[in-house]
Amino acid sequence: MKRNLTCIVCPMGCSIDVNIENGEVIDISGNSCPRGAEYAKNECISPVRTVTTTIRCSDGSVIPVKTDMPIPKDKVFECMKIINHTSIPLPVYPGDVIIKDVFGSNIVATGGTYNDNCGCKKQGRF
């Protein structure tokens, strides 16, 4: 089987051809650097994705979150179910671990929210 990928490792966007037989990469061509070949091999054999989304807070607001490591592509929907069934208490700060060990990755806050009564501004957190 032959797959054609556009490399996303650098801005060049090489068009990479990958020949796969019996679940193994036989040949990779079109990449201009070794990182492109590694990307193509991983994408064909065991693709991973970083999940970015939002999570509901206890007051009904939402904050942005992401996985701190890529997770297997076939686990993205399960990851989203876990995130969507979670509500977190305030305050939340960027970098806080929201959910631990979701398919080998933590869900971390990339933004935050607070109320004026928590003293966040006085602490220099916002």
GITAVEN-V191663 format. One record per run of one state. SS is the DSSP state (H for helix, E for strand, C for the rest). FROM is the first residue (numbers start at 1). TO is the last residue. If there is no record, write none. Layout:
{{SS | FROM | TO} {SS | FROM | TO}}
This chain:
{{C | 1 | 1} {E | 2 | 6} {C | 7 | 14} {E | 15 | 21} {C | 22 | 23} {E | 24 | 29} {C | 30 | 33} {H | 34 | 45} {C | 46 | 47} {E | 48 | 49} {C | 50 | 51} {E | 52 | 57} {C | 58 | 61} {E | 62 | 67} {C | 68 | 70} {E | 71 | 72} {H | 73 | 84} {C | 85 | 86} {E | 87 | 88} {C | 89 | 91} {E | 92 | 92} {C | 93 | 96} {E | 97 | 102} {C | 103 | 104} {E | 105 | 109} {C | 110 | 112} {E | 113 | 113} {C | 114 | 115} {H | 116 | 118} {C | 119 | 126}}
